[in-house]
Amino acid sequence: MDHQEKLYYSIGEVAERFRVAASLLRYWEDEFPSIKPKKNNKGDRRYTKEDIEAIQLVFHLVKERGYKLKAAQQVIKDKRKIVEDQMQMIHSLQNVKSFLTDLKNKI
């Protein structure tokens, strides 16, 4: 799924992307002010690219780095830019590793 094309994503699409339950996304919405999806007339959540980026940061801290929620909230409050840069670096290195692994397998 290309996350650049659409303006809004359903809670199901976002939950699938991060491989988490929709209930966890709703919980994080209450705990992290940076996650604030719009709701349509029926009350369905519509996540923007910015919401997904905020979820990515929370996911990185809580699921990948093992932070407790309070610690993750504090890090986001105090060091958001540093953590975002670190997360981007990790993602870039994972892409390089994947590329090199693919290249090695073709040799």
QUIMO-V116109 format. One line per field, one symbol per residue. ss: DSSP state (H for helix, E for strand, L for the rest). phi: phi as a letter, one per 30 degrees, with the letter a starting at -180 (. if undefined). burial: b if it has 9 or more other C-alpha atoms within 8 Angstrom, else e. A space follows every 10 residues. Layout:
ss->???
phi->???
burial->???
This chain:
ss->LLLLLLLLEE HHHHHHHHLL LHHHHHHHHH HLLLLLLEEL LLLLEEELHH HHHHHHHHHH HHHHLLLLHH HHHHHHHHHH HHHHHHHHHH HHHHHHHHHH HHHHHHL
phi->.ddcdcdbbd ddddddechb dedddddded cbddcbddbd ddjddbcced dddddeddee ddddcidded dddddddcbe dddddddddd ddddddeded ddddddd
burial->eeeeeeeebb beebbbeeee ebeebeebbe eeeebebebe eeebbbbbbe bbebbebbbb bbbeeebeee ebbebbeeeb eebbeebeee eeeeeeeeee eeeeeee
